[in-house]
Amino acid sequence: MRSTLLAATLLLLTPAAASAAPWRVLPGSTLVFSSSYEGEAFQGKFAKFTPRIEFDPKQLATSRFDISIDLASADSHNSERDELLQGGEFFNTRKTPQARFLATRFRAIGGNRYVAEGTLSLNGASKPVALDFTWTPGAQTVLAGTATLMRLDFRVGTGEWADTATLPNEVRVKTRLLLAAPAAAAAVKPPAVKPPGTPAAKQR
């Protein structure tokens, strides 16, 4: 009985591993994709995406990326193509309006370079995707990353668009996030304590 109580006490007193605090994502951050059609390269961007970045190079075990992407915000600078991207043969935004990249495993690969081993959920499919990125601290910390995914793994471009001779299976994704340090917790001011012997205020 005593050993059980001792073990429980030690467990309560042992500090849990602190997770990295989320960084604040600043305006100017981008998420772009690139491919080609019939040999002609094109590039687009997602105008709306929500990154939650919890990263500390010294605490890789507790770091985490959680990025939600509004698929209907895809802009490839071609209205006809953008309408096609939202349809059932591509992103199918009526059924699955968002994609999500979640990473909880990180590896340092030298210098300021890292790999986030995560899962991309898109169009009803979830597949492993690795994001290679650099982490450059500063007044504005910069996370610059690239990933390559196979669109057919996510049923993006089905039917006649499944022909990889016309539309390659490989899609390149790049992100550049401008980050500000996590906001420090506001200090809590303790209540004023009257020194002993201080007379109480007279009631009116």
Contacts in CASP RR format, 6 or more apart in sequence:
PFRMAT RR
TARGET T0000
AUTHOR 0000-0000-0000
METHOD contacts of the structure
MODEL  1
MRSTLLAATLLLLTPAAASAAPWRVLPGSTLVFSSSYEGEAFQGKFAKFT
PRIEFDPKQLATSRFDISIDLASADSHNSERDELLQGGEFFNTRKTPQAR
FLATRFRAIGGNRYVAEGTLSLNGASKPVALDFTWTPGAQTVLAGTATLM
RLDFRVGTGEWADTATLPNEVRVKTRLLLAAPAAAAAVKPPAVKPPGTPA
AKQR
17 59 0 8 1.000
17 61 0 8 1.000
17 62 0 8 1.000
18 59 0 8 1.000
18 62 0 8 1.000
19 54 0 8 1.000
19 59 0 8 1.000
19 62 0 8 1.000
19 64 0 8 1.000
20 54 0 8 1.000
20 55 0 8 1.000
20 56 0 8 1.000
20 59 0 8 1.000
20 62 0 8 1.000
20 63 0 8 1.000
20 64 0 8 1.000
21 54 0 8 1.000
21 182 0 8 1.000
22 52 0 8 1.000
22 53 0 8 1.000
22 54 0 8 1.000
22 182 0 8 1.000
23 53 0 8 1.000
23 54 0 8 1.000
23 55 0 8 1.000
23 141 0 8 1.000
23 179 0 8 1.000
23 180 0 8 1.000
23 181 0 8 1.000
23 182 0 8 1.000
24 179 0 8 1.000
24 180 0 8 1.000
24 181 0 8 1.000
24 182 0 8 1.000
24 183 0 8 1.000
25 51 0 8 1.000
25 53 0 8 1.000
25 177 0 8 1.000
25 178 0 8 1.000
25 179 0 8 1.000
26 140 0 8 1.000
26 178 0 8 1.000
26 179 0 8 1.000
26 180 0 8 1.000
27 178 0 8 1.000
28 178 0 8 1.000
29 51 0 8 1.000
29 175 0 8 1.000
29 176 0 8 1.000
29 177 0 8 1.000
29 178 0 8 1.000
30 45 0 8 1.000
30 174 0 8 1.000
30 175 0 8 1.000
30 176 0 8 1.000
31 45 0 8 1.000
31 46 0 8 1.000
31 49 0 8 1.000
31 67 0 8 1.000
31 69 0 8 1.000
31 173 0 8 1.000
31 174 0 8 1.000
31 175 0 8 1.000
32 43 0 8 1.000
32 44 0 8 1.000
32 45 0 8 1.000
32 46 0 8 1.000
32 173 0 8 1.000
32 174 0 8 1.000
32 175 0 8 1.000
33 43 0 8 1.000
33 44 0 8 1.000
33 45 0 8 1.000
33 46 0 8 1.000
33 74 0 8 1.000
33 171 0 8 1.000
33 172 0 8 1.000
33 173 0 8 1.000
33 174 0 8 1.000
34 41 0 8 1.000
34 42 0 8 1.000
34 43 0 8 1.000
34 44 0 8 1.000
34 171 0 8 1.000
34 172 0 8 1.000
34 174 0 8 1.000
35 41 0 8 1.000
35 42 0 8 1.000
35 151 0 8 1.000
35 167 0 8 1.000
35 168 0 8 1.000
35 170 0 8 1.000
35 171 0 8 1.000
35 172 0 8 1.000
36 42 0 8 1.000
36 167 0 8 1.000
36 168 0 8 1.000
37 166 0 8 1.000
37 167 0 8 1.000
38 166 0 8 1.000
42 76 0 8 1.000
42 77 0 8 1.000
42 78 0 8 1.000
42 81 0 8 1.000
43 76 0 8 1.000
43 77 0 8 1.000
44 74 0 8 1.000
44 75 0 8 1.000
44 76 0 8 1.000
44 77 0 8 1.000
45 74 0 8 1.000
45 75 0 8 1.000
46 69 0 8 1.000
46 70 0 8 1.000
46 71 0 8 1.000
46 73 0 8 1.000
46 74 0 8 1.000
46 75 0 8 1.000
47 70 0 8 1.000
47 73 0 8 1.000
47 75 0 8 1.000
48 69 0 8 1.000
48 70 0 8 1.000
48 73 0 8 1.000
49 67 0 8 1.000
49 68 0 8 1.000
49 69 0 8 1.000
49 70 0 8 1.000
49 73 0 8 1.000
50 67 0 8 1.000
50 68 0 8 1.000
50 69 0 8 1.000
51 65 0 8 1.000
51 66 0 8 1.000
51 67 0 8 1.000
51 175 0 8 1.000
51 177 0 8 1.000
52 64 0 8 1.000
52 65 0 8 1.000
52 66 0 8 1.000
52 67 0 8 1.000
53 65 0 8 1.000
53 143 0 8 1.000
53 177 0 8 1.000
53 179 0 8 1.000
54 62 0 8 1.000
54 63 0 8 1.000
54 64 0 8 1.000
54 65 0 8 1.000
55 63 0 8 1.000
55 64 0 8 1.000
55 65 0 8 1.000
55 106 0 8 1.000
55 135 0 8 1.000
55 143 0 8 1.000
56 62 0 8 1.000
56 63 0 8 1.000
57 108 0 8 1.000
57 112 0 8 1.000
57 114 0 8 1.000
57 135 0 8 1.000
60 106 0 8 1.000
60 107 0 8 1.000
60 108 0 8 1.000
60 114 0 8 1.000
63 104 0 8 1.000
63 106 0 8 1.000
64 102 0 8 1.000
64 103 0 8 1.000
64 104 0 8 1.000
65 101 0 8 1.000
65 102 0 8 1.000
65 103 0 8 1.000
65 116 0 8 1.000
65 118 0 8 1.000
65 131 0 8 1.000
66 100 0 8 1.000
66 101 0 8 1.000
66 102 0 8 1.000
66 103 0 8 1.000
67 100 0 8 1.000
67 101 0 8 1.000
67 102 0 8 1.000
68 98 0 8 1.000
68 99 0 8 1.000
68 100 0 8 1.000
69 98 0 8 1.000
69 99 0 8 1.000
69 100 0 8 1.000
69 101 0 8 1.000
70 97 0 8 1.000
70 98 0 8 1.000
71 85 0 8 1.000
71 86 0 8 1.000
71 91 0 8 1.000
71 93 0 8 1.000
71 96 0 8 1.000
71 97 0 8 1.000
71 98 0 8 1.000
71 99 0 8 1.000
72 86 0 8 1.000
72 91 0 8 1.000
72 93 0 8 1.000
72 97 0 8 1.000
74 82 0 8 1.000
74 85 0 8 1.000
74 86 0 8 1.000
74 91 0 8 1.000
75 82 0 8 1.000
76 82 0 8 1.000
76 85 0 8 1.000
84 90 0 8 1.000
85 91 0 8 1.000
86 92 0 8 1.000
86 93 0 8 1.000
87 93 0 8 1.000
87 94 0 8 1.000
88 94 0 8 1.000
88 95 0 8 1.000
88 158 0 8 1.000
89 157 0 8 1.000
89 158 0 8 1.000
89 159 0 8 1.000
89 161 0 8 1.000
90 156 0 8 1.000
90 157 0 8 1.000
90 161 0 8 1.000
91 99 0 8 1.000
91 122 0 8 1.000
91 123 0 8 1.000
91 156 0 8 1.000
92 123 0 8 1.000
96 122 0 8 1.000
96 123 0 8 1.000
96 124 0 8 1.000
99 120 0 8 1.000
99 121 0 8 1.000
99 122 0 8 1.000
99 123 0 8 1.000
100 120 0 8 1.000
100 121 0 8 1.000
100 122 0 8 1.000
101 118 0 8 1.000
101 119 0 8 1.000
101 120 0 8 1.000
101 121 0 8 1.000
101 129 0 8 1.000
101 131 0 8 1.000
102 118 0 8 1.000
102 119 0 8 1.000
102 121 0 8 1.000
103 116 0 8 1.000
103 117 0 8 1.000
103 118 0 8 1.000
103 119 0 8 1.000
103 131 0 8 1.000
104 118 0 8 1.000
105 116 0 8 1.000
105 117 0 8 1.000
105 118 0 8 1.000
106 114 0 8 1.000
106 115 0 8 1.000
106 116 0 8 1.000
106 117 0 8 1.000
107 114 0 8 1.000
107 115 0 8 1.000
107 117 0 8 1.000
108 114 0 8 1.000
109 115 0 8 1.000
109 132 0 8 1.000
112 134 0 8 1.000
112 135 0 8 1.000
112 136 0 8 1.000
113 132 0 8 1.000
113 133 0 8 1.000
113 134 0 8 1.000
114 132 0 8 1.000
114 133 0 8 1.000
114 134 0 8 1.000
114 135 0 8 1.000
115 130 0 8 1.000
115 131 0 8 1.000
115 132 0 8 1.000
115 133 0 8 1.000
116 130 0 8 1.000
116 131 0 8 1.000
116 133 0 8 1.000
117 128 0 8 1.000
117 130 0 8 1.000
118 128 0 8 1.000
118 129 0 8 1.000
118 130 0 8 1.000
118 131 0 8 1.000
119 126 0 8 1.000
119 127 0 8 1.000
119 128 0 8 1.000
119 129 0 8 1.000
120 126 0 8 1.000
120 127 0 8 1.000
120 128 0 8 1.000
120 129 0 8 1.000
120 149 0 8 1.000
120 154 0 8 1.000
122 154 0 8 1.000
122 156 0 8 1.000
123 154 0 8 1.000
123 155 0 8 1.000
123 156 0 8 1.000
124 154 0 8 1.000
124 155 0 8 1.000
125 153 0 8 1.000
125 154 0 8 1.000
125 155 0 8 1.000
127 149 0 8 1.000
127 153 0 8 1.000
127 154 0 8 1.000
129 147 0 8 1.000
129 149 0 8 1.000
130 147 0 8 1.000
131 145 0 8 1.000
131 146 0 8 1.000
131 147 0 8 1.000
131 175 0 8 1.000
132 145 0 8 1.000
132 146 0 8 1.000
132 147 0 8 1.000
133 143 0 8 1.000
133 144 0 8 1.000
133 145 0 8 1.000
133 146 0 8 1.000
133 175 0 8 1.000
134 142 0 8 1.000
134 143 0 8 1.000
134 144 0 8 1.000
134 145 0 8 1.000
135 141 0 8 1.000
135 142 0 8 1.000
135 143 0 8 1.000
136 142 0 8 1.000
136 143 0 8 1.000
136 144 0 8 1.000
140 178 0 8 1.000
140 179 0 8 1.000
140 180 0 8 1.000
141 178 0 8 1.000
141 179 0 8 1.000
141 180 0 8 1.000
141 181 0 8 1.000
142 176 0 8 1.000
142 177 0 8 1.000
142 178 0 8 1.000
142 179 0 8 1.000
143 175 0 8 1.000
143 176 0 8 1.000
143 177 0 8 1.000
143 179 0 8 1.000
144 174 0 8 1.000
144 175 0 8 1.000
144 176 0 8 1.000
144 177 0 8 1.000
145 174 0 8 1.000
145 175 0 8 1.000
145 176 0 8 1.000
146 172 0 8 1.000
146 173 0 8 1.000
146 174 0 8 1.000
146 175 0 8 1.000
147 172 0 8 1.000
147 173 0 8 1.000
148 170 0 8 1.000
148 171 0 8 1.000
148 172 0 8 1.000
148 173 0 8 1.000
149 170 0 8 1.000
149 171 0 8 1.000
149 173 0 8 1.000
150 169 0 8 1.000
150 170 0 8 1.000
150 171 0 8 1.000
151 157 0 8 1.000
151 167 0 8 1.000
151 169 0 8 1.000
151 170 0 8 1.000
151 171 0 8 1.000
152 162 0 8 1.000
152 164 0 8 1.000
152 169 0 8 1.000
156 171 0 8 1.000
157 167 0 8 1.000
161 167 0 8 1.000
END
